[in-house]
Amino acid sequence: MKKNEDKLETAFAAFCRNAGFRRTIQRRIIYELFYEAQSHLGMEDIMAKISLKNPELRQESIYRILNDFEREGYIRKVEVPGVKKYEYASEKHGHFLCSKCGRITDVDTSDIHLPSTLSGACDVSITFNGICPTCAKKNKK
């Protein structure tokens, strides 16, 4: 456990140094949240998890830190119709949005190639809509 904590602290220190941020407990809590996250987090999820570690952290501060982290490329805002969540900004990928339960799943889009006429595109967002396997099973019953 200590090794993972050291790895997290080293990554956080490097991130703050590169971004020009002071290392504060508030930033550390939010950094850790996304460092360990394996899913897309909505504001309700973020607020609930943060309140367990630091109930005094105000919502305005959280939004400001999220905006700073997004600007620095550490997290990415995922906005699909009716849903706004945040995710750790790993490799580029698309998303699948289930129209029944609203769950967002990452989709590998590395095999999708843009036509040469669009080669200047710097940011591409791909969202597939449909029914996830879990909801599809429920419908069959």
N, CA, C and O atoms as a GROMACS GRO file, in nm:
protein
  564
    1MET      N    1   0.083  -0.120   0.000
    1MET     CA    2   0.000   0.000   0.000
    1MET      C    3   0.087   0.126   0.000
    1MET      O    4   0.055   0.223  -0.068
    2LYS      N    5   0.194   0.124   0.075
    2LYS     CA    6   0.284   0.239   0.084
    2LYS      C    7   0.344   0.271  -0.052
    2LYS      O    8   0.362   0.388  -0.085
    3LYS      N    9   0.374   0.169  -0.131
    3LYS     CA   10   0.434   0.190  -0.263
    3LYS      C   11   0.337   0.265  -0.355
    3LYS      O   12   0.378   0.356  -0.427
    4ASN      N   13   0.208   0.228  -0.352
    4ASN     CA   14   0.108   0.297  -0.434
    4ASN      C   15   0.091   0.442  -0.388
    4ASN      O   16   0.075   0.532  -0.471
    5GLU      N   17   0.094   0.464  -0.257
    5GLU     CA   18   0.082   0.599  -0.203
    5GLU      C   19   0.201   0.685  -0.246
    5GLU      O   20   0.184   0.802  -0.280
    6ASP      N   21   0.321   0.628  -0.244
    6ASP     CA   22   0.441   0.700  -0.288
    6ASP      C   23   0.432   0.733  -0.437
    6ASP      O   24   0.470   0.842  -0.479
    7LYS      N   25   0.383   0.637  -0.515
    7LYS     CA   26   0.368   0.658  -0.659
    7LYS      C   27   0.269   0.771  -0.688
    7LYS      O   28   0.292   0.856  -0.774
    8LEU      N   29   0.158   0.770  -0.615
    8LEU     CA   30   0.056   0.875  -0.628
    8LEU      C   31   0.116   1.010  -0.591
    8LEU      O   32   0.098   1.108  -0.663
    9GLU      N   33   0.186   1.017  -0.480
    9GLU     CA   34   0.242   1.143  -0.433
    9GLU      C   35   0.346   1.197  -0.531
    9GLU      O   36   0.353   1.318  -0.554
   10THR      N   37   0.426   1.109  -0.589
   10THR     CA   38   0.526   1.150  -0.688
   10THR      C   39   0.458   1.205  -0.813
   10THR      O   40   0.500   1.307  -0.867
   11ALA      N   41   0.354   1.136  -0.858
   11ALA     CA   42   0.280   1.181  -0.977
   11ALA      C   43   0.212   1.315  -0.950
   11ALA      O   44   0.214   1.403  -1.036
   12PHE      N   45   0.154   1.330  -0.833
   12PHE     CA   46   0.087   1.456  -0.798
   12PHE      C   47   0.187   1.571  -0.791
   12PHE      O   48   0.160   1.680  -0.841
   13ALA      N   49   0.301   1.547  -0.730
   13ALA     CA   50   0.404   1.652  -0.719
   13ALA      C   51   0.452   1.695  -0.857
   13ALA      O   52   0.469   1.814  -0.883
   14ALA      N   53   0.473   1.598  -0.947
   14ALA     CA   54   0.519   1.630  -1.083
   14ALA      C   55   0.411   1.707  -1.159
   14ALA      O   56   0.442   1.803  -1.229
   15PHE      N   57   0.286   1.666  -1.144
   15PHE     CA   58   0.176   1.735  -1.210
   15PHE      C   59   0.169   1.881  -1.166
   15PHE      O   60   0.160   1.971  -1.249
   16CYS      N   61   0.174   1.904  -1.034
   16CYS     CA   62   0.167   2.042  -0.982
   16CYS      C   63   0.286   2.125  -1.029
   16CYS      O   64   0.270   2.242  -1.066
   17ARG      N   65   0.403   2.066  -1.026
   17ARG     CA   66   0.523   2.138  -1.071
   17ARG      C   67   0.510   2.178  -1.217
   17ARG      O   68   0.536   2.293  -1.252
   18ASN      N   69   0.470   2.084  -1.302
   18ASN     CA   70   0.456   2.111  -1.446
   18ASN      C   71   0.345   2.212  -1.477
   18ASN      O   72   0.357   2.290  -1.571
   19ALA      N   73   0.238   2.210  -1.398
   19ALA     CA   74   0.125   2.300  -1.421
   19ALA      C   75   0.143   2.435  -1.352
   19ALA      O   76   0.070   2.530  -1.380
   20GLY      N   77   0.240   2.443  -1.263
   20GLY     CA   78   0.260   2.567  -1.188
   20GLY      C   79   0.160   2.584  -1.075
   20GLY      O   80   0.132   2.697  -1.034
   21PHE      N   81   0.107   2.472  -1.024
   21PHE     CA   82   0.010   2.476  -0.915
   21PHE      C   83   0.081   2.458  -0.781
   21PHE      O   84   0.181   2.387  -0.772
   22ARG      N   85   0.027   2.522  -0.676
   22ARG     CA   86   0.070   2.490  -0.541
   22ARG      C   87   0.013   2.355  -0.505
   22ARG      O   88  -0.098   2.320  -0.547
   23ARG      N   89   0.087   2.279  -0.427
   23ARG     CA   90   0.039   2.148  -0.382
   23ARG      C   91  -0.048   2.168  -0.259
   23ARG      O   92   0.003   2.188  -0.148
   24THR      N   93  -0.180   2.164  -0.280
   24THR     CA   94  -0.274   2.182  -0.169
   24THR      C   95  -0.347   2.051  -0.145
   24THR      O   96  -0.354   1.965  -0.232
   25ILE      N   97  -0.401   2.039  -0.025
   25ILE     CA   98  -0.476   1.918   0.010
   25ILE      C   99  -0.601   1.906  -0.079
   25ILE      O  100  -0.640   1.795  -0.115
   26GLN      N  101  -0.662   2.019  -0.115
   26GLN     CA  102  -0.782   2.015  -0.199
   26GLN      C  103  -0.748   1.959  -0.337
   26GLN      O  104  -0.819   1.872  -0.388
   27ARG      N  105  -0.640   2.008  -0.397
   27ARG     CA  106  -0.599   1.955  -0.527
   27ARG      C  107  -0.560   1.808  -0.516
   27ARG      O  108  -0.589   1.727  -0.604
   28ARG      N  109  -0.494   1.775  -0.406
   28ARG     CA  110  -0.448   1.636  -0.386
   28ARG      C  111  -0.566   1.540  -0.380
   28ARG      O  112  -0.561   1.432  -0.438
   29ILE      N  113  -0.673   1.579  -0.310
   29ILE     CA  114  -0.791   1.494  -0.298
   29ILE      C  115  -0.854   1.470  -0.434
   29ILE      O  116  -0.890   1.357  -0.468
   30ILE      N  117  -0.868   1.576  -0.513
   30ILE     CA  118  -0.931   1.562  -0.645
   30ILE      C  119  -0.839   1.488  -0.741
   30ILE      O  120  -0.885   1.408  -0.822
   31TYR      N  121  -0.708   1.514  -0.732
   31TYR     CA  122  -0.612   1.442  -0.816
   31TYR      C  123  -0.621   1.292  -0.788
   31TYR      O  124  -0.626   1.212  -0.881
   32GLU      N  125  -0.624   1.256  -0.662
   32GLU     CA  126  -0.632   1.115  -0.622
   32GLU      C  127  -0.762   1.050  -0.671
   32GLU      O  128  -0.762   0.935  -0.713
   33LEU      N  129  -0.870   1.125  -0.665
   33LEU     CA  130  -1.000   1.074  -0.708
   33LEU      C  131  -0.993   1.024  -0.852
   33LEU      O  132  -1.043   0.916  -0.884
   34PHE      N  133  -0.931   1.104  -0.940
   34PHE     CA  134  -0.922   1.065  -1.081
   34PHE      C  135  -0.807   0.968  -1.106
   34PHE      O  136  -0.813   0.888  -1.199
   35TYR      N  137  -0.703   0.974  -1.025
   35TYR     CA  138  -0.589   0.884  -1.037
   35TYR      C  139  -0.636   0.740  -1.015
   35TYR      O  140  -0.588   0.647  -1.080
   36GLU      N  141  -0.730   0.723  -0.922
   36GLU     CA  142  -0.780   0.590  -0.887
   36GLU      C  143  -0.909   0.553  -0.960
   36GLU      O  144  -0.949   0.437  -0.958
   37ALA      N  145  -0.974   0.650  -1.024
   37ALA     CA  146  -1.105   0.627  -1.086
   37ALA      C  147  -1.094   0.531  -1.204
   37ALA      O  148  -1.002   0.540  -1.286
   38GLN      N  149  -1.188   0.441  -1.211
   38GLN     CA  150  -1.197   0.348  -1.322
   38GLN      C  151  -1.325   0.371  -1.402
   38GLN      O  152  -1.364   0.288  -1.483
   39SER      N  153  -1.389   0.486  -1.378
   39SER     CA  154  -1.515   0.511  -1.445
   39SER      C  155  -1.532   0.661  -1.467
   39SER      O  156  -1.448   0.742  -1.428
   40HIS      N  157  -1.640   0.696  -1.529
   40HIS     CA  158  -1.676   0.835  -1.552
   40HIS      C  159  -1.747   0.886  -1.427
   40HIS      O  160  -1.834   0.818  -1.372
   41LEU      N  161  -1.711   1.005  -1.383
   41LEU     CA  162  -1.766   1.058  -1.260
   41LEU      C  163  -1.849   1.182  -1.285
   41LEU      O  164  -1.802   1.279  -1.344
   42GLY      N  165  -1.974   1.179  -1.240
   42GLY     CA  166  -2.059   1.297  -1.245
   42GLY      C  167  -2.034   1.382  -1.122
   42GLY      O  168  -1.966   1.338  -1.030
   43MET      N  169  -2.087   1.503  -1.120
   43MET     CA  170  -2.065   1.592  -1.005
   43MET      C  171  -2.118   1.531  -0.875
   43MET      O  172  -2.057   1.551  -0.770
   44GLU      N  173  -2.228   1.459  -0.881
   44GLU     CA  174  -2.279   1.394  -0.759
   44GLU      C  175  -2.179   1.294  -0.705
   44GLU      O  176  -2.155   1.288  -0.584
   45ASP      N  177  -2.119   1.214  -0.796
   45ASP     CA  178  -2.017   1.117  -0.755
   45ASP      C  179  -1.897   1.188  -0.693
   45ASP      O  180  -1.847   1.148  -0.588
   46ILE      N  181  -1.852   1.292  -0.760
   46ILE     CA  182  -1.735   1.367  -0.715
   46ILE      C  183  -1.761   1.428  -0.578
   46ILE      O  184  -1.679   1.415  -0.487
   47MET      N  185  -1.875   1.493  -0.562
   47MET     CA  186  -1.907   1.557  -0.434
   47MET      C  187  -1.918   1.454  -0.322
   47MET      O  188  -1.869   1.478  -0.211
   48ALA      N  189  -1.981   1.341  -0.348
   48ALA     CA  190  -1.997   1.238  -0.246
   48ALA      C  191  -1.862   1.184  -0.201
   48ALA      O  192  -1.838   1.167  -0.081
   49LYS      N  193  -1.774   1.157  -0.295
   49LYS     CA  194  -1.642   1.101  -0.261
   49LYS      C  195  -1.555   1.204  -0.190
   49LYS      O  196  -1.483   1.171  -0.096
   50ILE      N  197  -1.562   1.329  -0.234
   50ILE     CA  198  -1.481   1.433  -0.172
   50ILE      C  199  -1.530   1.463  -0.031
   50ILE      O  200  -1.450   1.487   0.059
   51SER      N  201  -1.662   1.461  -0.010
   51SER     CA  202  -1.716   1.494   0.122
   51SER      C  203  -1.672   1.392   0.227
   51SER      O  204  -1.669   1.424   0.346
   52LEU      N  205  -1.639   1.271   0.185
   52LEU     CA  206  -1.590   1.171   0.281
   52LEU      C  207  -1.450   1.206   0.329
   52LEU      O  208  -1.414   1.177   0.444
   53LYS      N  209  -1.370   1.268   0.243
   53LYS     CA  210  -1.232   1.301   0.279
   53LYS      C  211  -1.217   1.442   0.333
   53LYS      O  212  -1.134   1.467   0.420
   54ASN      N  213  -1.298   1.535   0.281
   54ASN     CA  214  -1.287   1.674   0.324
   54ASN      C  215  -1.423   1.741   0.309
   54ASN      O  216  -1.448   1.807   0.208
   55PRO      N  217  -1.511   1.726   0.408
   55PRO     CA  218  -1.646   1.782   0.398
   55PRO      C  219  -1.650   1.935   0.389
   55PRO      O  220  -1.751   1.991   0.348
   56GLU      N  221  -1.540   2.002   0.427
   56GLU     CA  222  -1.536   2.148   0.423
   56GLU      C  223  -1.506   2.202   0.283
   56GLU      O  224  -1.522   2.322   0.259
   57LEU      N  225  -1.463   2.118   0.193
   57LEU     CA  226  -1.427   2.164   0.058
   57LEU      C  227  -1.552   2.212  -0.014
   57LEU      O  228  -1.645   2.135  -0.037
   58ARG      N  229  -1.554   2.340  -0.049
   58ARG     CA  230  -1.672   2.402  -0.110
   58ARG      C  231  -1.685   2.365  -0.258
   58ARG      O  232  -1.586   2.338  -0.327
   59GLN      N  233  -1.808   2.365  -0.304
   59GLN     CA  234  -1.838   2.329  -0.442
   59GLN      C  235  -1.769   2.423  -0.541
   59GLN      O  236  -1.722   2.378  -0.645
   60GLU      N  237  -1.761   2.551  -0.509
   60GLU     CA  238  -1.695   2.647  -0.599
   60GLU      C  239  -1.548   2.611  -0.617
   60GLU      O  240  -1.494   2.621  -0.727
   61SER      N  241  -1.484   2.568  -0.508
   61SER     CA  242  -1.343   2.528  -0.515
   61SER      C  243  -1.326   2.403  -0.600
   61SER      O  244  -1.231   2.391  -0.678
   62ILE      N  245  -1.419   2.311  -0.584
   62ILE     CA  246  -1.413   2.187  -0.662
   62ILE      C  247  -1.426   2.218  -0.811
   62ILE      O  248  -1.348   2.166  -0.891
   63TYR      N  249  -1.522   2.301  -0.849
   63TYR     CA  250  -1.538   2.339  -0.989
   63TYR      C  251  -1.413   2.408  -1.044
   63TYR      O  252  -1.371   2.382  -1.156
   64ARG      N  253  -1.355   2.496  -0.964
   64ARG     CA  254  -1.234   2.567  -1.007
   64ARG      C  255  -1.119   2.468  -1.030
   64ARG      O  256  -1.047   2.478  -1.130
   65ILE      N  257  -1.102   2.374  -0.938
   65ILE     CA  258  -0.995   2.274  -0.953
   65ILE      C  259  -1.022   2.185  -1.073
   65ILE      O  260  -0.929   2.153  -1.148
   66LEU      N  261  -1.146   2.143  -1.092
   66LEU     CA  262  -1.180   2.061  -1.209
   66LEU      C  263  -1.148   2.136  -1.338
   66LEU      O  264  -1.091   2.078  -1.431
   67ASN      N  265  -1.182   2.264  -1.344
   67ASN     CA  266  -1.151   2.344  -1.463
   67ASN      C  267  -1.001   2.354  -1.485
   67ASN      O  268  -0.954   2.343  -1.598
   68ASP      N  269  -0.925   2.375  -1.377
   68ASP     CA  270  -0.779   2.381  -1.388
   68ASP      C  271  -0.723   2.248  -1.437
   68ASP      O  272  -0.636   2.246  -1.525
   69PHE      N  273  -0.772   2.139  -1.382
   69PHE     CA  274  -0.722   2.007  -1.421
   69PHE      C  275  -0.759   1.975  -1.566
   69PHE      O  276  -0.681   1.913  -1.638
   70GLU      N  277  -0.877   2.018  -1.607
   70GLU     CA  278  -0.918   1.997  -1.746
   70GLU      C  279  -0.831   2.078  -1.841
   70GLU      O  280  -0.788   2.029  -1.945
   71ARG      N  281  -0.805   2.202  -1.806
   71ARG     CA  282  -0.720   2.290  -1.888
   71ARG      C  283  -0.579   2.232  -1.902
   71ARG      O  284  -0.516   2.246  -2.006
   72GLU      N  285  -0.530   2.167  -1.796
   72GLU     CA  286  -0.396   2.108  -1.799
   72GLU      C  287  -0.394   1.970  -1.865
   72GLU      O  288  -0.287   1.911  -1.881
   73GLY      N  289  -0.511   1.918  -1.904
   73GLY     CA  290  -0.517   1.790  -1.974
   73GLY      C  291  -0.514   1.668  -1.884
   73GLY      O  292  -0.496   1.556  -1.933
   74TYR      N  293  -0.531   1.687  -1.753
   74TYR     CA  294  -0.531   1.573  -1.661
   74TYR      C  295  -0.665   1.499  -1.663
   74TYR      O  296  -0.670   1.377  -1.656
   75ILE      N  297  -0.774   1.576  -1.674
   75ILE     CA  298  -0.907   1.516  -1.687
   75ILE      C  299  -0.973   1.572  -1.811
   75ILE      O  300  -0.929   1.670  -1.870
   76ARG      N  301  -1.081   1.506  -1.850
   76ARG     CA  302  -1.155   1.548  -1.969
   76ARG      C  303  -1.304   1.547  -1.933
   76ARG      O  304  -1.351   1.457  -1.863
   77LYS      N  305  -1.375   1.647  -1.980
   77LYS     CA  306  -1.520   1.653  -1.961
   77LYS      C  307  -1.584   1.571  -2.072
   77LYS      O  308  -1.553   1.590  -2.189
   78VAL      N  309  -1.673   1.482  -2.034
   78VAL     CA  310  -1.747   1.401  -2.130
   78VAL      C  311  -1.890   1.452  -2.131
   78VAL      O  312  -1.963   1.438  -2.033
   79GLU      N  313  -1.928   1.512  -2.242
   79GLU     CA  314  -2.064   1.564  -2.254
   79GLU      C  315  -2.134   1.496  -2.369
   79GLU      O  316  -2.100   1.515  -2.486
   80VAL      N  317  -2.230   1.416  -2.335
   80VAL     CA  318  -2.316   1.352  -2.434
   80VAL      C  319  -2.458   1.394  -2.400
   80VAL      O  320  -2.482   1.437  -2.287
   81PRO      N  321  -2.552   1.384  -2.491
   81PRO     CA  322  -2.687   1.434  -2.465
   81PRO      C  323  -2.741   1.392  -2.328
   81PRO      O  324  -2.758   1.273  -2.300
   82GLY      N  325  -2.768   1.491  -2.245
   82GLY     CA  326  -2.827   1.466  -2.115
   82GLY      C  327  -2.730   1.424  -2.005
   82GLY      O  328  -2.772   1.402  -1.892
   83VAL      N  329  -2.602   1.412  -2.038
   83VAL     CA  330  -2.505   1.362  -1.939
   83VAL      C  331  -2.379   1.447  -1.945
   83VAL      O  332  -2.327   1.477  -2.052
   84LYS      N  333  -2.330   1.486  -1.826
   84LYS     CA  334  -2.203   1.557  -1.818
   84LYS      C  335  -2.122   1.492  -1.707
   84LYS      O  336  -2.160   1.496  -1.589
   85LYS      N  337  -2.011   1.431  -1.745
   85LYS     CA  338  -1.925   1.363  -1.648
   85LYS      C  339  -1.780   1.398  -1.677
   85LYS      O  340  -1.748   1.461  -1.778
   86TYR      N  341  -1.694   1.356  -1.587
   86TYR     CA  342  -1.551   1.378  -1.602
   86TYR      C  343  -1.481   1.243  -1.601
   86TYR      O  344  -1.529   1.147  -1.541
   87GLU      N  345  -1.366   1.238  -1.668
   87GLU     CA  346  -1.286   1.116  -1.668
   87GLU      C  347  -1.139   1.152  -1.669
   87GLU      O  348  -1.100   1.262  -1.711
   88TYR      N  349  -1.058   1.059  -1.623
   88TYR     CA  350  -0.914   1.074  -1.633
   88TYR      C  351  -0.880   1.078  -1.782
   88TYR      O  352  -0.930   0.997  -1.860
   89ALA      N  353  -0.796   1.172  -1.822
   89ALA     CA  354  -0.766   1.191  -1.965
   89ALA      C  355  -0.659   1.094  -2.011
   89ALA      O  356  -0.543   1.131  -2.031
   90SER      N  357  -0.698   0.971  -2.028
   90SER     CA  358  -0.605   0.870  -2.080
   90SER      C  359  -0.602   0.883  -2.233
   90SER      O  360  -0.631   0.990  -2.287
   91GLU      N  361  -0.567   0.777  -2.299
   91GLU     CA  362  -0.560   0.781  -2.445
   91GLU      C  363  -0.694   0.822  -2.504
   91GLU      O  364  -0.799   0.807  -2.442
   92LYS      N  365  -0.688   0.876  -2.625
   92LYS     CA  366  -0.810   0.919  -2.694
   92LYS      C  367  -0.900   0.798  -2.719
   92LYS      O  368  -0.852   0.690  -2.756
   93HIS      N  369  -1.028   0.818  -2.700
   93HIS     CA  370  -1.125   0.711  -2.722
   93HIS      C  371  -1.262   0.774  -2.741
   93HIS      O  372  -1.282   0.892  -2.714
   94GLY      N  373  -1.356   0.694  -2.786
   94GLY     CA  374  -1.493   0.738  -2.800
   94GLY      C  375  -1.575   0.686  -2.683
   94GLY      O  376  -1.521   0.628  -2.589
   95HIS      N  377  -1.704   0.708  -2.690
   95HIS     CA  378  -1.793   0.665  -2.582
   95HIS      C  379  -1.920   0.602  -2.638
   95HIS      O  380  -1.967   0.637  -2.746
   96PHE      N  381  -1.973   0.508  -2.563
   96PHE     CA  382  -2.102   0.448  -2.592
   96PHE      C  383  -2.196   0.489  -2.480
   96PHE      O  384  -2.166   0.466  -2.362
   97LEU      N  385  -2.308   0.551  -2.514
   97LEU     CA  386  -2.407   0.596  -2.416
   97LEU      C  387  -2.530   0.508  -2.426
   97LEU      O  388  -2.594   0.500  -2.530
   98CYS      N  389  -2.562   0.441  -2.315
   98CYS     CA  390  -2.681   0.357  -2.312
   98CYS      C  391  -2.804   0.446  -2.297
   98CYS      O  392  -2.812   0.527  -2.204
   99SER      N  393  -2.898   0.432  -2.388
   99SER     CA  394  -3.018   0.516  -2.386
   99SER      C  395  -3.116   0.474  -2.278
   99SER      O  396  -3.212   0.546  -2.250
  100LYS      N  397  -3.094   0.357  -2.216
  100LYS     CA  398  -3.184   0.312  -2.109
  100LYS      C  399  -3.134   0.356  -1.971
  100LYS      O  400  -3.207   0.420  -1.895
  101CYS      N  401  -3.008   0.320  -1.938
  101CYS     CA  402  -2.958   0.346  -1.802
  101CYS      C  403  -2.864   0.466  -1.794
  101CYS      O  404  -2.830   0.510  -1.684
  102GLY      N  405  -2.821   0.519  -1.909
  102GLY     CA  406  -2.734   0.636  -1.910
  102GLY      C  407  -2.587   0.606  -1.885
  102GLY      O  408  -2.505   0.698  -1.875
  103ARG      N  409  -2.554   0.480  -1.874
  103ARG     CA  410  -2.415   0.441  -1.849
  103ARG      C  411  -2.327   0.476  -1.968
  103ARG      O  412  -2.366   0.458  -2.083
  104ILE      N  413  -2.207   0.527  -1.939
  104ILE     CA  414  -2.109   0.560  -2.043
  104ILE      C  415  -1.998   0.456  -2.039
  104ILE      O  416  -1.943   0.426  -1.933
  105THR      N  417  -1.966   0.401  -2.155
  105THR     CA  418  -1.859   0.303  -2.167
  105THR      C  419  -1.758   0.354  -2.268
  105THR      O  420  -1.795   0.407  -2.373
  106ASP      N  421  -1.629   0.338  -2.236
  106ASP     CA  422  -1.524   0.378  -2.330
  106ASP      C  423  -1.522   0.283  -2.450
  106ASP      O  424  -1.546   0.163  -2.436
  107VAL      N  425  -1.492   0.338  -2.568
  107VAL     CA  426  -1.486   0.260  -2.692
  107VAL      C  427  -1.354   0.292  -2.761
  107VAL      O  428  -1.320   0.409  -2.781
  108ASP      N  429  -1.281   0.190  -2.798
  108ASP     CA  430  -1.156   0.208  -2.873
  108ASP      C  431  -1.191   0.258  -3.013
  108ASP      O  432  -1.264   0.193  -3.087
  109THR      N  433  -1.138   0.374  -3.048
  109THR     CA  434  -1.165   0.432  -3.180
  109THR      C  435  -1.037   0.444  -3.262
  109THR      O  436  -1.032   0.518  -3.360
  110SER      N  437  -0.933   0.370  -3.223
  110SER     CA  438  -0.804   0.383  -3.291
  110SER      C  439  -0.810   0.335  -3.436
  110SER      O  440  -0.727   0.376  -3.517
  111ASP      N  441  -0.906   0.250  -3.470
  111ASP     CA  442  -0.917   0.201  -3.609
  111ASP      C  443  -0.999   0.293  -3.698
  111ASP      O  444  -1.012   0.267  -3.818
  112ILE      N  445  -1.054   0.401  -3.642
  112ILE     CA  446  -1.132   0.495  -3.721
  112ILE      C  447  -1.036   0.599  -3.778
  112ILE      O  448  -0.959   0.661  -3.704
  113HIS      N  449  -1.041   0.617  -3.907
  113HIS     CA  450  -0.950   0.712  -3.973
  113HIS      C  451  -1.030   0.823  -4.040
  113HIS      O  452  -1.132   0.798  -4.104
  114LEU      N  453  -0.982   0.944  -4.022
  114LEU     CA  454  -1.046   1.059  -4.085
  114LEU      C  455  -1.010   1.067  -4.233
  114LEU      O  456  -0.900   1.030  -4.272
  115PRO      N  457  -1.102   1.115  -4.315
  115PRO     CA  458  -1.068   1.139  -4.456
  115PRO      C  459  -0.956   1.244  -4.463
  115PRO      O  460  -0.948   1.331  -4.377
  116SER      N  461  -0.875   1.237  -4.562
  116SER     CA  462  -0.761   1.329  -4.575
  116SER      C  463  -0.805   1.475  -4.580
  116SER      O  464  -0.728   1.564  -4.542
  117THR      N  465  -0.927   1.502  -4.625
  117THR     CA  466  -0.975   1.640  -4.630
  117THR      C  467  -0.997   1.699  -4.491
  117THR      O  468  -1.007   1.820  -4.475
  118LEU      N  469  -1.003   1.612  -4.390
  118LEU     CA  470  -1.023   1.657  -4.252
  118LEU      C  471  -0.896   1.640  -4.168
  118LEU      O  472  -0.904   1.635  -4.045
  119SER      N  473  -0.783   1.632  -4.232
  119SER     CA  474  -0.658   1.603  -4.160
  119SER      C  475  -0.620   1.711  -4.061
  119SER      O  476  -0.535   1.688  -3.975
  120GLY      N  477  -0.679   1.829  -4.070
  120GLY     CA  478  -0.646   1.937  -3.978
  120GLY      C  479  -0.724   1.930  -3.847
  120GLY      O  480  -0.705   2.016  -3.760
  121ALA      N  481  -0.812   1.831  -3.831
  121ALA     CA  482  -0.891   1.821  -3.708
  121ALA      C  483  -0.799   1.795  -3.590
  121ALA      O  484  -0.714   1.706  -3.594
  122CYS      N  485  -0.816   1.874  -3.484
  122CYS     CA  486  -0.729   1.858  -3.366
  122CYS      C  487  -0.801   1.789  -3.250
  122CYS      O  488  -0.736   1.739  -3.159
  123ASP      N  489  -0.932   1.787  -3.253
  123ASP     CA  490  -1.007   1.722  -3.147
  123ASP      C  491  -1.132   1.659  -3.208
  123ASP      O  492  -1.211   1.727  -3.274
  124VAL      N  493  -1.148   1.531  -3.185
  124VAL     CA  494  -1.262   1.459  -3.240
  124VAL      C  495  -1.336   1.392  -3.125
  124VAL      O  496  -1.274   1.330  -3.039
  125SER      N  497  -1.468   1.404  -3.124
  125SER     CA  498  -1.550   1.342  -3.022
  125SER      C  499  -1.646   1.245  -3.090
  125SER      O  500  -1.724   1.284  -3.177
  126ILE      N  501  -1.638   1.120  -3.051
  126ILE     CA  502  -1.724   1.017  -3.111
  126ILE      C  503  -1.809   0.956  -3.001
  126ILE      O  504  -1.757   0.907  -2.901
  127THR      N  505  -1.941   0.958  -3.019
  127THR     CA  506  -2.032   0.897  -2.923
  127THR      C  507  -2.127   0.806  -2.998
  127THR      O  508  -2.194   0.846  -3.093
  128PHE      N  509  -2.133   0.681  -2.954
  128PHE     CA  510  -2.228   0.584  -3.007
  128PHE      C  511  -2.344   0.577  -2.908
  128PHE      O  512  -2.323   0.579  -2.787
  129ASN      N  513  -2.464   0.568  -2.959
  129ASN     CA  514  -2.583   0.558  -2.874
  129ASN      C  515  -2.651   0.425  -2.901
  129ASN      O  516  -2.653   0.376  -3.014
  130GLY      N  517  -2.707   0.367  -2.797
  130GLY     CA  518  -2.778   0.241  -2.811
  130GLY      C  519  -2.813   0.185  -2.675
  130GLY      O  520  -2.824   0.260  -2.577
  131ILE      N  521  -2.832   0.056  -2.669
  131ILE     CA  522  -2.866  -0.012  -2.544
  131ILE      C  523  -2.751  -0.103  -2.505
  131ILE      O  524  -2.706  -0.186  -2.584
  132CYS      N  525  -2.703  -0.087  -2.382
  132CYS     CA  526  -2.589  -0.166  -2.334
  132CYS      C  527  -2.630  -0.313  -2.316
  132CYS      O  528  -2.749  -0.342  -2.307
  133PRO      N  529  -2.534  -0.404  -2.310
  133PRO     CA  530  -2.566  -0.546  -2.294
  133PRO      C  531  -2.648  -0.576  -2.168
  133PRO      O  532  -2.735  -0.663  -2.172
  134THR      N  533  -2.623  -0.507  -2.058
  134THR     CA  534  -2.698  -0.531  -1.934
  134THR      C  535  -2.846  -0.496  -1.953
  134THR      O  536  -2.933  -0.573  -1.914
  135CYS      N  537  -2.873  -0.382  -2.012
  135CYS     CA  538  -3.013  -0.342  -2.036
  135CYS      C  539  -3.078  -0.431  -2.141
  135CYS      O  540  -3.197  -0.461  -2.132
  136ALA      N  541  -3.002  -0.473  -2.241
  136ALA     CA  542  -3.055  -0.561  -2.344
  136ALA      C  543  -3.098  -0.694  -2.284
  136ALA      O  544  -3.201  -0.750  -2.323
  137LYS      N  545  -3.019  -0.745  -2.187
  137LYS     CA  546  -3.056  -0.871  -2.119
  137LYS      C  547  -3.184  -0.854  -2.041
  137LYS      O  548  -3.270  -0.942  -2.042
  138LYS      N  549  -3.197  -0.740  -1.972
  138LYS     CA  550  -3.318  -0.714  -1.893
  138LYS      C  551  -3.441  -0.709  -1.982
  138LYS      O  552  -3.548  -0.754  -1.941
  139ASN      N  553  -3.427  -0.655  -2.103
  139ASN     CA  554  -3.540  -0.644  -2.197
  139ASN      C  555  -3.583  -0.779  -2.249
  139ASN      O  556  -3.701  -0.799  -2.281
  140LYS      N  557  -3.488  -0.875  -2.258
  140LYS     CA  558  -3.522  -1.008  -2.311
  140LYS      C  559  -3.602  -1.091  -2.212
  140LYS      O  560  -3.673  -1.183  -2.252
  141LYS      N  561  -3.591  -1.059  -2.083
  141LYS     CA  562  -3.659  -1.139  -1.980
  141LYS      C  563  -3.806  -1.111  -1.975
  141LYS      O  564  -3.877  -1.170  -1.894
   0.00000   0.00000   0.00000
